[in-house]
Amino acid sequence: MRKNFKAILLPFSALYGGIVSVRNYGFDAGFFKVKKLPRPVVSVGNISVGGSGKTPFVMLVLERLLAMGKRPAVLTRGYKRLTDELVVACPQRGSDPDVQMLGDEPALISMKFPDVPVAVNADRHRAGEVVIKEFGADIFVLDDGLQNRELHRDVDFVLMNRSLYDLRDSYLPAGNLRDSRSRIKEADVVVLTAHGASDFERDYDQLLGKYSNAPVAGVNFVASDLSDHAGNHYPLDFLREKKVAAFCGVAHPERFFENISQLCAGVVSRRHFPDHHWYDEYDIDSVFEGEDEIIAVTTAKDAVRIFQDEELKQLDDIGRLYSLNEKAIIEFGGEQLEKALEGVFGRVYA
């Protein structure tokens, strides 16, 4: 049945792919205008919808730039936020993050890096100009930037799952591919990602050689700790003897549920909400199901939507709800990432 449904969608995928090809040709041929910011732009993107770990990788890039003494800022669109306005968050400079105005991923980045401006708007060039004027920055990190061809990019980190399934997938809506495989050739570094499985043993340079001559790096995303609504952190073994209700609103929940199962033998329920779901009191009550002896664990992206909601913060059960946090670890090719970043330092455009 599923194969038949996919077959029905294939003509629409062909149409989508045609539109993508025409748009890319327009930019490649110079028919469409590309704008430049007066500071270098480092793009983090992929050719497929979701699942590659762009947000934790953006955080890894920010950590490296800050360690190098840079003053970075983030430009992003803010998927499924509740406004189209240009919003800039930078808590240490008096502009606090509002998850409804920013979106969950930008809010999460802002909370993690309170001194880094995070600008959210569909027009990333305009957002960058506002950041430079009001906050200052010497380098920009463009989140989910591969498809944003209107803005000049100095470095492209193109993320792909280590399975390389993107290379065999179909265009939307039959598959998850949202851009041409040929875009991989624009990568300065192809970043292969894994989630808790670190077997980067294949000859990826040879496998990707048809699409790109770019160097390859490997990054693994692993669970790091837990946190609560008050910002307190707990080690992963905090879950070991607990009865846990696991829930999330992400596109691919399998990895989260697998992580919880590995950390806790007492998983009493698993609940999957729509991607970027805005939770209400009924949702939280349904997760606990009236049980007083259990705790609830969700993803960091879900937690930021819950913990910043003024009504949900007043619930009695909020003290039994925890976020499972993760971090990016470079497994190989770290020198390639550093070289790509250092290569843009000092570039200033009029």
ZAKEDREN-376882 format. One record per residue: residue number from 0; residue in one letter; x, y, z of N, C-alpha, C in turn. Coordinates in steps of 0.001 Angstrom, whole numbers. Example, Ala and Ser with C-alpha at 12.3 -4.5 7.8 and 13.67 -1.06 7.14 Angstrom:
2
{0,a,{13190,-5690,7800},{12300,-4500,7800},{13200,-3300,7800}}
{1,s,{12850,-2250,7080},{13670,-1060,7140},{12900,30,7870}}
This chain:
350
{0,m,{839,-1206,0},{0,0,0},{875,1258,0}}
{1,r,{1930,1236,848},{2804,2383,938},{3559,2593,-370}}
{2,k,{3993,1484,-1018},{4692,1595,-2296},{3767,2169,-3360}}
{3,n,{2502,1739,-3339},{1536,2259,-4309},{1307,3751,-4112}}
{4,f,{1238,4170,-2849},{1034,5586,-2548},{2230,6412,-3017}}
{5,k,{3442,5868,-2820},{4637,6575,-3264},{4642,6702,-4784}}
{6,a,{4193,5647,-5471},{4136,5686,-6932},{3198,6783,-7415}}
{7,i,{2114,6993,-6677},{1167,8047,-7034},{1813,9425,-6905}}
{8,l,{2705,9557,-5937},{3330,10850,-5671},{4508,11154,-6600}}
{9,l,{5029,10149,-7287},{6227,10352,-8108},{6074,11451,-9170}}
{10,p,{4925,11569,-9858},{4796,12679,-10816},{4943,14051,-10165}}
{11,f,{4431,14177,-8933},{4570,15440,-8219},{6036,15681,-7829}}
{12,s,{6750,14587,-7534},{8173,14704,-7239},{8939,15178,-8463}}
{13,a,{8554,14658,-9634},{9199,15089,-10877},{8964,16573,-11123}}
{14,l,{7750,17036,-10834},{7435,18457,-10984},{8263,19294,-10020}}
{15,y,{8344,18847,-8769},{9132,19552,-7762},{10590,19616,-8187}}
{16,g,{11120,18482,-8644},{12506,18444,-9084},{12761,19383,-10248}}
{17,g,{11785,19491,-11155},{11926,20411,-12284},{11994,21850,-11831}}
{18,i,{11159,22210,-10865},{11164,23576,-10334},{12500,23882,-9658}}
{19,v,{13005,22906,-8897},{14301,23073,-8231},{15411,23291,-9257}}
{20,s,{15382,22504,-10334},{16418,22615,-11363},{16389,23979,-12041}}
{21,v,{15180,24469,-12359},{15050,25771,-13001},{15565,26871,-12080}}
{22,r,{15198,26793,-10805},{15648,27811,-9842},{17169,27794,-9717}}
{23,n,{17755,26611,-9588},{19210,26527,-9464},{19908,27044,-10714}}
{24,y,{19355,26734,-11885},{19948,27214,-13126},{19903,28745,-13179}}
{25,g,{18813,29312,-12702},{18685,30762,-12698},{19773,31435,-11887}}
{26,f,{20103,30845,-10729},{21172,31408,-9900},{22541,31103,-10486}}
{27,d,{22734,29873,-10981},{24031,29502,-11551},{24380,30362,-12765}}
{28,a,{23362,30716,-13567},{23578,31484,-14793},{23612,32989,-14537}}
{29,g,{23330,33408,-13314},{23373,34822,-12983},{22106,35585,-13297}}
{30,f,{21011,34877,-13603},{19747,35558,-13888},{19112,36120,-12614}}
{31,f,{19354,35450,-11480},{18801,35891,-10207},{19904,36558,-9386}}
{32,k,{19532,37620,-8683},{20502,38419,-7941},{20902,37755,-6629}}
{33,v,{22195,37816,-6333},{22729,37328,-5064},{23271,38521,-4288}}
{34,k,{22850,38672,-3026},{23288,39787,-2195},{24430,39350,-1283}}
{35,k,{25300,40309,-949},{26415,40057,-52},{26286,40894,1207}}
{36,l,{26557,40271,2332},{26705,41008,3578},{28156,41465,3700}}
{37,p,{28413,42524,4473},{29786,43006,4615},{30636,42172,5569}}
{38,r,{30187,40988,5915},{30930,40052,6748},{30796,38656,6134}}
{39,p,{31766,37766,6365},{31681,36419,5798},{30509,35624,6368}}
{40,v,{30002,34702,5558},{28848,33877,5925},{29224,32403,5818}}
{41,v,{29021,31677,6905},{29245,30231,6949},{27883,29547,6954}}
{42,s,{27625,28747,5931},{26319,28101,5794},{26352,26660,6302}}
{43,v,{25301,26284,7007},{25074,24899,7430},{23772,24447,6795}}
{44,g,{23828,23431,5950},{22616,23015,5250},{22657,21565,4842}}
{45,n,{21615,21143,4145},{21559,19780,3616},{20648,19755,2393}}
{46,i,{20567,18604,1740},{19736,18500,538},{18427,17782,814}}
{47,s,{18226,17331,2053},{17014,16598,2413},{16274,17294,3537}}
{48,v,{15050,16876,3769},{14227,17450,4830},{14566,16777,6153}}
{49,g,{15065,17565,7102},{15208,17135,8491},{16136,15953,8719}}
{50,g,{16444,15743,10004},{17118,14533,10432},{18630,14526,10362}}
{51,s,{19248,15581,9819},{20705,15544,9665},{21445,16189,10833}}
{52,g,{20734,16850,11737},{21372,17434,12912},{21940,18818,12702}}
{53,k,{21242,19646,11921},{21761,20992,11645},{21901,21838,12915}}
{54,t,{20909,21783,13803},{20951,22643,14991},{22137,22335,15894}}
{55,p,{22367,21075,16288},{23567,20819,17110},{24868,21104,16372}}
{56,f,{24871,20968,15033},{26093,21287,14300},{26317,22795,14276}}
{57,v,{25246,23588,14140},{25378,25046,14237},{25989,25411,15590}}
{58,m,{25539,24745,16642},{26093,25018,17966},{27570,24660,18029}}
{59,l,{27956,23572,17367},{29367,23186,17326},{30192,24256,16606}}
{60,v,{29677,24767,15482},{30371,25822,14749},{30510,27076,15614}}
{61,l,{29444,27438,16328},{29505,28604,17207},{30559,28416,18296}}
{62,e,{30628,27224,18860},{31644,26949,19884},{33046,27149,19323}}
{63,r,{33283,26646,18108},{34606,26781,17510},{34924,28250,17209}}
{64,l,{33962,28992,16692},{34200,30397,16365},{34475,31219,17624}}
{65,l,{33720,30961,18672},{33946,31680,19932},{35316,31338,20510}}
{66,a,{35715,30062,20397},{37035,29652,20883},{38153,30312,20085}}
{67,m,{37869,30690,18831},{38847,31365,17985},{38838,32882,18201}}
{68,g,{38026,33355,19145},{37991,34777,19448},{37095,35597,18542}}
{69,k,{36178,34941,17806},{35299,35643,16881},{34011,36089,17570}}
{70,r,{33291,36993,16902},{31999,37481,17393},{30919,37074,16384}}
{71,p,{30468,35833,16447},{29518,35335,15453},{28080,35771,15743}}
{72,a,{27263,35695,14719},{25814,35851,14844},{25172,34786,13964}}
{73,v,{23934,34438,14286},{23215,33396,13559},{22081,34019,12757}}
{74,l,{21947,33593,11510},{20830,33984,10655},{20013,32744,10351}}
{75,t,{18712,32819,10578},{17859,31667,10342},{16445,32130,10019}}
{76,r,{15620,31189,9544},{14264,31558,9148},{13266,31411,10288}}
{77,g,{13468,30430,11186},{12530,30226,12287},{11301,29477,11851}}
{78,y,{11470,28194,11578},{10383,27366,11049},{9221,27264,12039}}
{79,k,{8004,27498,11550},{6764,27379,12316},{6707,28279,13546}}
{80,r,{7337,29440,13471},{7133,30418,14529},{5804,31135,14276}}
{81,l,{5372,31944,15221},{4031,32521,15148},{4004,33946,14623}}
{82,t,{5064,34364,13931},{5102,35694,13336},{6044,35674,12143}}
{83,d,{5899,36657,11254},{6821,36810,10136},{7773,37987,10348}}
{84,e,{7676,38646,11501},{8491,39822,11774},{9966,39461,11927}}
{85,l,{10827,40425,11672},{12245,40254,11931},{12471,40369,13436}}
{86,v,{13044,39328,14024},{13282,39295,15465},{14743,38930,15707}}
{87,v,{15393,39650,16624},{16763,39344,17003},{16801,39094,18510}}
{88,a,{17333,37941,18895},{17481,37611,20314},{18955,37623,20683}}
{89,c,{19250,38208,21838},{20607,38200,22386},{20498,38543,23866}}
{90,p,{20226,37542,24710},{19904,37790,26119},{20915,38652,26862}}
{91,q,{22202,38457,26640},{23197,39222,27390},{23284,40679,26936}}
{92,r,{22550,41015,25852},{22521,42408,25407},{21096,42955,25461}}
{93,g,{20273,42334,26320},{18957,42889,26603},{17843,42476,25677}}
{94,s,{18069,41484,24828},{17029,41024,23906},{16777,39542,24144}}
{95,d,{15815,39244,25019},{15569,37868,25439},{14874,37050,24357}}
{96,p,{15149,35737,24309},{14498,34874,23325},{13038,34611,23675}}
{97,d,{12180,34685,22689},{10770,34339,22829},{10491,33239,21815}}
{98,v,{10214,32043,22302},{10120,30892,21411},{9022,31053,20375}}
{99,q,{7938,31735,20720},{6862,31918,19755},{7258,32887,18650}}
{100,m,{8093,33862,18972},{8542,34832,17977},{9727,34313,17159}}
{101,l,{10542,33459,17785},{11751,32965,17135},{11565,31624,16448}}
{102,g,{10769,30741,17063},{10756,29334,16678},{11618,28555,17659}}
{103,d,{11384,27245,17750},{12053,26473,18798},{13562,26352,18612}}
{104,e,{14025,26089,17396},{15459,25904,17184},{16253,27193,17402}}
{105,p,{15817,28338,16847},{16533,29583,17154},{16519,29922,18647}}
{106,a,{15397,29674,19318},{15326,29947,20755},{16305,29067,21519}}
{107,l,{16414,27805,21093},{17343,26884,21744},{18783,27358,21574}}
{108,i,{19137,27804,20377},{20484,28320,20125},{20751,29559,20971}}
{109,s,{19763,30461,21047},{19929,31693,21811},{20115,31419,23298}}
{110,m,{19384,30455,23822},{19522,30113,25232},{20879,29484,25515}}
{111,k,{21388,28719,24566},{22694,28074,24728},{23831,29076,24606}}
{112,f,{23649,30097,23738},{24685,31101,23500},{24084,32497,23719}}
{113,p,{23913,32909,24971},{23196,34153,25269},{23890,35424,24798}}
{114,d,{25179,35349,24446},{25879,36535,23970},{26004,36558,22448}}
{115,v,{25365,35615,21763},{25410,35545,20301},{24070,36012,19736}}
{116,p,{24033,37051,18914},{22768,37472,18307},{22212,36379,17383}}
{117,v,{20932,36093,17539},{20238,35138,16673},{19113,35899,15978}}
{118,a,{19255,36102,14675},{18296,36894,13905},{17418,35973,13070}}
{119,v,{16108,36191,13145},{15150,35327,12473},{14311,36142,11498}}
{120,n,{14397,35784,10226},{13591,36430,9199},{13783,35686,7887}}
{121,a,{12773,35728,7026},{12903,35084,5719},{13981,35754,4880}}
{122,d,{14144,37071,5034},{15167,37823,4312},{16427,37860,5172}}
{123,r,{17313,36886,4968},{18500,36781,5796},{19472,37944,5565}}
{124,h,{19479,38521,4371},{20355,39665,4118},{19931,40850,4980}}
{125,r,{18644,41151,4984},{18133,42242,5822},{18409,41967,7295}}
{126,a,{18216,40722,7725},{18473,40372,9119},{19930,40595,9476}}
{127,g,{20833,40235,8562},{22253,40434,8813},{22612,41905,8939}}
{128,e,{22010,42741,8097},{22274,44181,8176},{21834,44746,9522}}
{129,v,{20684,44287,10020},{20187,44754,11315},{21129,44323,12438}}
{130,v,{21617,43097,12371},{22528,42597,13403},{23802,43443,13446}}
{131,i,{24381,43705,12280},{25619,44492,12230},{25393,45881,12817}}
{132,k,{24280,46496,12494},{23987,47854,12960},{23717,47900,14460}}
{133,e,{22940,46936,14970},{22478,47019,16358},{23332,46226,17345}}
{134,f,{23991,45153,16873},{24722,44288,17796},{26195,44124,17429}}
{135,g,{26492,44193,16145},{27846,43948,15693},{28124,42461,15565}}
{136,a,{28907,42084,14573},{29320,40700,14352},{30428,40717,13315}}
{137,d,{31368,39778,13433},{32423,39706,12425},{32304,38466,11545}}
{138,i,{31302,37639,11804},{31051,36472,10969},{29628,35979,11235}}
{139,f,{28971,35479,10199},{27607,34973,10334},{27572,33461,10108}}
{140,v,{26717,32802,10870},{26416,31388,10632},{24991,31321,10100}}
{141,l,{24855,30845,8884},{23558,30765,8211},{22966,29381,8427}}
{142,d,{21943,29297,9262},{21314,28021,9592},{20390,27582,8461}}
{143,d,{20508,26321,8056},{19697,25766,6973},{19848,26618,5710}}
{144,g,{21121,26843,5331},{21404,27855,4338},{21615,27394,2910}}
{145,l,{21657,26090,2642},{22002,25646,1294},{20991,26110,259}}
{146,q,{19708,26119,634},{18670,26522,-318},{18484,28043,-380}}
{147,n,{19143,28780,511},{19028,30237,495},{20059,30803,-471}}
{148,r,{19737,30769,-1730},{20697,31175,-2751},{20717,32681,-2967}}
{149,e,{19782,33388,-2340},{19758,34839,-2482},{20898,35509,-1719}}
{150,l,{21487,34795,-743},{22548,35364,81},{23882,34692,-262}}
{151,h,{24889,35496,-509},{26231,34976,-793},{26766,34227,420}}
{152,r,{27326,33057,176},{27895,32240,1238},{29378,32032,957}}
{153,d,{30217,32161,1983},{31653,31972,1830},{32074,30539,2079}}
{154,v,{31370,29852,2953},{31666,28455,3266},{30358,27686,3323}}
{155,d,{30341,26505,2711},{29174,25634,2767},{29541,24327,3454}}
{156,f,{28964,24095,4631},{29013,22785,5260},{27723,22066,4867}}
{157,v,{27831,21005,4101},{26657,20257,3665},{26583,18964,4469}}
{158,l,{25506,18843,5261},{25332,17698,6139},{24554,16590,5444}}
{159,m,{24994,15354,5668},{24307,14178,5147},{24372,13075,6179}}
{160,n,{23319,12280,6245},{23357,11104,7112},{24412,10137,6601}}
{161,r,{25124,9498,7514},{26225,8623,7113},{25776,7444,6259}}
{162,s,{24462,7135,6242},{23958,6060,5384},{23989,6459,3911}}
{163,l,{24117,7777,3641},{24092,8323,2284},{22764,8038,1586}}
{164,y,{21708,7862,2369},{20396,7593,1772},{19941,8748,879}}
{165,d,{20400,9960,1190},{20016,11122,381},{20335,10920,-1095}}
{166,l,{21384,10188,-1371},{21809,9987,-2757},{20900,9031,-3513}}
{167,r,{20056,8297,-2806},{19147,7336,-3450},{17688,7761,-3332}}
{168,d,{17429,8841,-2624},{16064,9235,-2306},{15406,9961,-3480}}
{169,s,{14072,10089,-3384},{13288,10818,-4376},{13022,12233,-3877}}
{170,y,{12669,13115,-4802},{12261,14464,-4422},{10956,14421,-3629}}
{171,l,{10720,15497,-2876},{9423,15688,-2235},{8320,15688,-3307}}
{172,p,{7133,15170,-3024},{6669,14612,-1747},{6839,13097,-1630}}
{173,a,{7302,12431,-2704},{7467,10978,-2625},{8625,10590,-1717}}
{174,g,{9638,11447,-1649},{10781,11214,-779},{11067,12431,68}}
{175,n,{12288,12528,569},{12673,13644,1436},{13638,14614,768}}
{176,l,{14017,14337,-483},{14985,15182,-1166},{14349,16519,-1538}}
{177,r,{14998,17617,-1123},{14448,18938,-1429},{15360,19763,-2329}}
{178,d,{16499,19189,-2681},{17414,19883,-3577},{18171,18862,-4402}}
{179,s,{18787,19331,-5476},{19494,18444,-6388},{20748,17869,-5735}}
{180,r,{21040,16606,-6035},{22271,15991,-5540},{23494,16736,-6041}}
{181,s,{23355,17418,-7173},{24489,18157,-7728},{24919,19309,-6828}}
{182,r,{24047,19746,-5911},{24406,20847,-5002},{25525,20441,-4048}}
{183,i,{25731,19123,-3900},{26794,18663,-3006},{28150,19152,-3497}}
{184,k,{28258,19394,-4803},{29547,19861,-5348},{29928,21233,-4814}}
{185,e,{28962,21979,-4284},{29246,23300,-3740},{29802,23239,-2318}}
{186,a,{29804,22049,-1735},{30259,21916,-356},{31745,22219,-232}}
{187,d,{32111,22966,796},{33514,23103,1162},{33941,21927,2021}}
{188,v,{32995,21421,2826},{33192,20185,3577},{31858,19448,3596}}
{189,v,{31878,18159,3243},{30707,17309,3409},{30775,16719,4815}}
{190,v,{29765,16974,5613},{29747,16527,7008},{28779,15360,7131}}
{191,l,{29325,14188,7409},{28510,12992,7570},{28135,12848,9033}}
{192,t,{26847,12695,9293},{26366,12709,10674},{25837,11347,11088}}
{193,a,{25971,11071,12362},{25430,9853,12967},{24813,10237,14290}}
{194,h,{23963,9368,14792},{23286,9624,16063},{23500,8417,16974}}
{195,g,{24582,8481,17738},{24848,7421,18701},{25544,6209,18126}}
{196,a,{25774,6140,16820},{26480,5019,16207},{27691,5577,15480}}
{197,s,{28877,5201,15919},{30081,5872,15439},{30914,4999,14503}}
{198,d,{30265,4201,13673},{31005,3313,12777},{31244,3981,11424}}
{199,f,{32050,5054,11433},{32419,5731,10191},{33593,4958,9571}}
{200,e,{33323,3840,8940},{34406,3005,8431},{34372,2827,6923}}
{201,r,{33369,3359,6243},{33283,3205,4803},{34205,4193,4101}}
{202,d,{34480,3946,2843},{35322,4837,2055},{34438,5947,1482}}
{203,y,{34136,6931,2326},{33188,7966,1933},{33733,8862,829}}
{204,d,{35043,9080,813},{35613,9916,-254},{35318,9307,-1628}}
{205,q,{35447,7997,-1724},{35173,7326,-2997},{33677,7328,-3301}}
{206,l,{32848,7074,-2295},{31404,7012,-2508},{30837,8367,-2929}}
{207,l,{31419,9441,-2406},{30920,10780,-2714},{31642,11411,-3900}}
{208,g,{32656,10739,-4412},{33466,11314,-5473},{32687,11692,-6711}}
{209,k,{31587,11005,-6978},{30753,11319,-8135},{30081,12675,-7987}}
{210,y,{29869,13098,-6755},{29102,14318,-6487},{29959,15479,-6032}}
{211,s,{31077,15206,-5377},{31870,16289,-4810},{33298,15839,-4563}}
{212,n,{34231,16763,-4741},{35627,16526,-4391},{35978,17139,-3048}}
{213,a,{34964,17602,-2335},{35186,18260,-1046},{35684,17264,-11}}
{214,p,{36483,17720,940},{36891,16847,2045},{35684,16433,2875}}
{215,v,{35835,15316,3579},{34737,14741,4350},{35085,14755,5830}}
{216,a,{34119,15141,6643},{34258,15079,8097},{33115,14260,8665}}
{217,g,{33332,13676,9839},{32296,12881,10496},{31955,13446,11857}}
{218,v,{30660,13634,12106},{30190,14189,13377},{29130,13260,13950}}
{219,n,{29233,13004,15228},{28272,12151,15917},{27502,12996,16926}}
{220,f,{26194,12786,17008},{25359,13491,17974},{24983,12522,19088}}
{221,v,{25392,12832,20302},{25188,11919,21424},{24461,12634,22555}}
{222,a,{23701,11865,23323},{23024,12422,24498},{24078,12887,25492}}
{223,s,{23885,14080,26067},{24885,14653,26976},{24413,14694,28424}}
{224,d,{23192,15193,28663},{22654,15276,30011},{21168,15579,29929}}
{225,l,{20560,15822,31091},{19154,16215,31162},{19057,17556,31868}}
{226,s,{17980,18286,31594},{17752,19544,32293},{16264,19710,32571}}
{227,d,{15936,20546,33573},{14541,20776,33928},{14135,22206,33598}}
{228,h,{12911,22578,33963},{12373,23884,33601},{13111,25035,34283}}
{229,a,{13800,24732,35387},{14525,25763,36128},{15969,25906,35670}}
{230,g,{16369,25101,34683},{17733,25178,34175},{18727,24310,34912}}
{231,n,{18248,23460,35823},{19135,22536,36522},{19502,21373,35607}}
{232,h,{20745,20889,35719},{21206,19799,34865},{21433,18531,35690}}
{233,y,{21215,17381,35021},{21316,16082,35680},{22089,15127,34767}}
{234,p,{22883,14220,35358},{23596,13239,34533},{22620,12236,33922}}
{235,l,{23068,11560,32879},{22194,10615,32183},{21742,9461,33065}}
{236,d,{22567,9057,34030},{22170,7927,34887},{21051,8305,35863}}
{237,f,{20639,9574,35844},{19461,10002,36612},{18222,9203,36206}}
{238,l,{18192,8738,34952},{17020,8013,34439},{17040,6524,34770}}
{239,r,{18167,6023,35225},{18365,4578,35291},{17265,3837,36039}}
{240,e,{16859,4347,37174},{15867,3655,37999},{14483,4290,37920}}
{241,k,{14283,5205,36994},{13019,5927,36902},{12038,5234,35957}}
{242,k,{10748,5504,36213},{9699,5142,35263},{9457,6364,34377}}
{243,v,{9627,6189,33080},{9687,7335,32175},{8599,7268,31110}}
{244,a,{7908,8400,30939},{7017,8588,29796},{7782,9442,28794}}
{245,a,{8080,8884,27626},{8847,9591,26604},{7892,10174,25564}}
{246,f,{8121,11434,25206},{7274,12040,24171},{8075,13085,23408}}
{247,c,{7674,13359,22177},{8376,14359,21375},{7503,14779,20199}}
{248,g,{7850,15926,19624},{7204,16421,18420},{8260,16768,17394}}
{249,v,{8930,15755,16879},{9975,15926,15866},{9637,15050,14672}}
{250,a,{10262,15346,13535},{9925,14646,12295},{10301,13176,12346}}
{251,h,{11446,12882,12964},{11931,11499,13021},{12155,11121,14486}}
{252,p,{11142,10586,15160},{11231,10346,16606},{11994,9083,16994}}
{253,e,{12329,8232,16022},{12903,6931,16348},{14187,7051,17172}}
{254,r,{15056,7991,16788},{16333,8135,17486},{16130,8546,18940}}
{255,f,{15187,9460,19178},{14925,9899,20549},{14416,8741,21398}}
{256,f,{13453,7999,20881},{12907,6882,21652},{13960,5801,21892}}
{257,e,{14846,5600,20919},{15918,4622,21099},{16875,5056,22199}}
{258,n,{17208,6363,22213},{18090,6878,23259},{17485,6685,24645}}
{259,i,{16199,6987,24784},{15531,6826,26074},{15538,5359,26495}}
{260,s,{15285,4460,25573},{15261,3030,25893},{16623,2538,26360}}
{261,q,{17703,3106,25799},{19042,2709,26205},{19413,3263,27571}}
{262,l,{18854,4408,27919},{19185,5044,29194},{18315,4584,30345}}
{263,c,{17151,4054,30014},{16181,3712,31063},{15429,2440,30701}}
{264,a,{15432,1492,31619},{14717,235,31369},{13232,365,31675}}
{265,g,{12844,1454,32347},{11449,1607,32769},{10664,2583,31937}}
{266,v,{10718,2463,30604},{9932,3330,29737},{8492,2809,29704}}
{267,v,{7568,3578,30261},{6186,3112,30390},{5321,3509,29201}}
{268,s,{5746,4547,28439},{4956,4965,27280},{5812,5790,26327}}
{269,r,{5403,5781,25060},{6053,6601,24028},{4945,7331,23275}}
{270,r,{5075,8634,23169},{4039,9435,22527},{4672,10343,21486}}
{271,h,{4152,10304,20259},{4697,11127,19184},{3662,12162,18761}}
{272,f,{4029,13440,18885},{3192,14554,18444},{3689,15046,17080}}
{273,p,{2909,15861,16382},{3362,16408,15095},{4645,17224,15250}}
{274,d,{5403,17330,14168},{6652,18072,14175},{6415,19535,14567}}
{275,h,{7257,20063,15467},{7166,21449,15963},{5806,21722,16621}}
{276,h,{5277,20743,17323},{3957,20861,17952},{3984,21888,19085}}
{277,w,{2941,22726,19127},{2784,23670,20233},{1903,23010,21293}}
{278,y,{2473,22713,22446},{1793,21932,23474},{824,22784,24290}}
{279,d,{-226,22120,24793},{-1134,22770,25721},{-1253,21905,26975}}
{280,e,{-2073,22363,27917},{-2208,21668,29200},{-2723,20250,29011}}
{281,y,{-3645,20070,28058},{-4193,18738,27811},{-3092,17782,27340}}
{282,d,{-2206,18262,26489},{-1118,17409,25989},{-244,16923,27133}}
{283,i,{131,17833,28020},{1007,17459,29134},{295,16482,30067}}
{284,d,{-978,16731,30345},{-1741,15810,31192},{-1806,14423,30563}}
{285,s,{-1969,14375,29248},{-2091,13086,28572},{-786,12299,28612}}
{286,v,{334,13011,28681},{1627,12322,28761},{1765,11601,30097}}
{287,f,{1372,12257,31186},{1499,11648,32510},{387,10648,32807}}
{288,e,{-733,10784,32138},{-1853,9838,32274},{-2270,9627,33729}}
{289,g,{-2157,10681,34540},{-2593,10589,35927},{-1684,9793,36831}}
{290,e,{-533,9378,36351},{402,8588,37157},{1332,9510,37937}}
{291,d,{1398,9320,39246},{2223,10168,40104},{3655,9677,40244}}
{292,e,{3920,8439,39829},{5229,7834,40062},{6161,7928,38860}}
{293,i,{5732,8580,37804},{6558,8631,36611},{7064,10055,36356}}
{294,i,{8140,10138,35569},{8606,11421,35064},{8440,11396,33540}}
{295,a,{8473,12561,32937},{8356,12656,31481},{9641,13249,30919}}
{296,v,{10080,12724,29762},{11301,13198,29111},{10986,13489,27650}}
{297,t,{11478,14642,27173},{11267,15022,25786},{12574,15554,25198}}
{298,t,{12552,15987,23954},{13751,16525,23312},{13975,17967,23737}}
{299,a,{15168,18475,23483},{15480,19861,23828},{14610,20831,23036}}
{300,k,{14317,20507,21765},{13484,21399,20954},{12056,21437,21470}}
{301,d,{11539,20296,21923},{10201,20285,22509},{10197,21008,23846}}
{302,a,{11233,20795,24630},{11289,21371,25972},{11301,22891,25926}}
{303,v,{11987,23482,24941},{12043,24943,24901},{10658,25522,24625}}
{304,r,{9827,24803,23863},{8460,25289,23626},{7616,25173,24887}}
{305,i,{7879,24166,25703},{7102,23949,26924},{7591,24850,28056}}
{306,f,{8901,24887,28268},{9453,25606,29410},{9313,27119,29284}}
{307,q,{9117,27629,28062},{8934,29064,27893},{7471,29472,27802}}
{308,d,{6564,28528,27912},{5138,28829,27876},{4670,29227,29279}}
{309,e,{4169,30448,29422},{3812,30963,30745},{2745,30126,31436}}
{310,e,{1780,29602,30688},{728,28787,31288},{1251,27413,31683}}
{311,l,{2045,26802,30802},{2549,25459,31095},{3535,25477,32260}}
{312,k,{4255,26591,32430},{5202,26680,33546},{4506,26654,34902}}
{313,q,{3190,26926,34926},{2439,26930,36185},{1872,25565,36539}}
{314,l,{1976,24597,35643},{1410,23270,35902},{2145,22578,37041}}
{315,d,{1407,21824,37834},{2018,21070,38929},{3025,20044,38420}}
{316,d,{2756,19503,37242},{3609,18437,36711},{4874,18945,36033}}
{317,i,{5043,20264,35902},{6205,20786,35187},{7508,20372,35867}}
{318,g,{7456,20149,37175},{8652,19729,37905},{9051,18300,37649}}
{319,r,{8182,17543,36969},{8495,16143,36642},{8808,15971,35158}}
{320,l,{9103,17069,34483},{9355,17015,33050},{10799,17434,32779}}
{321,y,{11489,16644,31958},{12906,16867,31709},{13216,16865,30204}}
{322,s,{14269,17584,29871},{14760,17637,28498},{15987,16739,28368}}
{323,l,{16015,15907,27320},{17202,15116,27008},{18039,15911,26010}}
{324,n,{19194,16358,26448},{20040,17210,25618},{21095,16387,24887}}
{325,e,{21553,16905,23744},{22601,16221,23004},{23649,17216,22541}}
{326,k,{24807,16699,22188},{25890,17550,21694},{26561,16866,20509}}
{327,a,{27235,17693,19705},{27938,17188,18532},{29392,16897,18891}}
{328,i,{29878,15749,18444},{31266,15342,18665},{31911,15069,17313}}
{329,i,{33036,15701,17050},{33755,15460,15798},{34498,14132,15901}}
{330,e,{34228,13222,14971},{34869,11910,14999},{36057,11834,14056}}
{331,f,{35989,12544,12951},{37155,12661,12071},{36954,13890,11185}}
{332,g,{38039,14364,10622},{37978,15514,9724},{37884,16852,10420}}
{333,g,{38203,16892,11712},{38119,18151,12435},{39019,19230,11849}}
{334,e,{40173,18808,11335},{41098,19770,10741},{40511,20407,9483}}
{335,q,{39648,19654,8776},{38991,20207,7588},{37982,21285,7969}}
{336,l,{37249,21042,9058},{36296,22034,9546},{37015,23306,9984}}
{337,e,{38106,23147,10727},{38857,24304,11199},{39441,25090,10024}}
{338,k,{39976,24378,9045},{40586,25040,7891},{39556,25847,7109}}
{339,a,{38346,25269,6947},{37294,25976,6213},{36880,27250,6936}}
{340,l,{36785,27201,8256},{36420,28385,9027},{37522,29433,8985}}
{341,e,{38753,29012,9204},{39857,29966,9229},{40057,30642,7881}}
{342,g,{39637,29970,6798},{39836,30499,5468},{39031,31750,5166}}
{343,v,{37979,32023,5965},{37144,33199,5703},{37423,34346,6669}}
{344,f,{38273,34135,7662},{38537,35187,8617},{39176,36385,7911}}
{345,g,{38679,37545,8237},{39243,38756,7686},{38597,39231,6403}}
{346,r,{37731,38417,5817},{37054,38870,4595},{36016,39942,4956}}
{347,v,{36105,41061,4300},{35125,42138,4489},{34715,42640,3125}}
{348,y,{33413,42747,2918},{32887,43191,1625},{32294,44594,1769}}
{349,a,{32454,45377,760},{31918,46740,787},{30408,46722,732}}
